[in-house]
Amino acid sequence: MKMTRHSYKATLILVFCFLVQACNNYDPVPKSQCTKVVKHAKKILGSFAPKHSQMVKDCKSATDSERGCIMAATKKGQVAQCL
């Protein structure tokens, strides 16, 4: 099933809403480690991963704790709860 542009945006908005709520108690990961964070997130998200450039941008704007949350994630749902 192909996602339309509207449904893709709606999905991303929902993911980011969950992400804002969850991450508080993870080992901090500095902005300089965004390459590793994005690589890990892509591995977990698979075909659901946004474009690489968007993921890097999001990583750089995230907090150290949010990046730590992503690095601790092992499932798609966990990644969705981080930002």
N, C-alpha and C positions, 0 to 999 in steps of 0.2 A: 504494500500500500504506500503510495507516494504522498508525502505530507505537502499540503499547500503552504504558501508563504505565510498566510495568516495563522494556520494551525502550528507552524514551526515557531513563530514568534510567541504565540500563546503558551506553548510548551516551555520555551525559554523563560518567559516571565514567571510561570509557576515554579520552575526549578529555582530561579533566583530568589523567589519569595521564601521557599523552604531553606535556602542556603543562608539567608540573613538571620534566621532564627537559631540555628543549631550550634555553631562552633564557638566554644568558650575555653575548653580545658585541654588543648592539644599543645604539644611542644611547638614553639614558634619556628617558622621557616622563613628566612629572609627573602626579600624581593630578588636578590641575586640568584636564588635557586629556582626561579620560575621555569627554566628549561626543564628541570627534573620534575617539577610539579605538573606542567603541561603534559609531559611524556607519560607520567603515571595516570593522570586523568584520562588521556586519550586511550590508554590501555584498558581502563575500566569501562569507559563509556562506549567504546567501540564505534559503531555506526551512528550513535546518538551524539557523538562529540561535535561541537560547533567547529567552525573554521579555526585553523591553527592561530591565525593572527588575532582573532577575537579572544581565544583562550589566553594568549599571552597578555593582551590588554587587560582582561579580567583578572588575571593573576597579579599583574603589577598594581592594580587598584585594590586588591584584597588586603586584608590585614595579615600579619604574620601568623596569627592563630588560625585564620581561615585557610591559609596555605598549609599549615600543619594538619588541619582537619582533612584536607584532600589527600595529603600524603598518608594519612592513617586509614583512609577508606579502602575497602576491598570490594564493595558492591556499588552499583549505579545509584541506588537510593541513598547510600551514605554520602556520595559525592554531592548529590542534590541537596543535602542538608547542610553543607559547609558554607556556602556563600550567601 
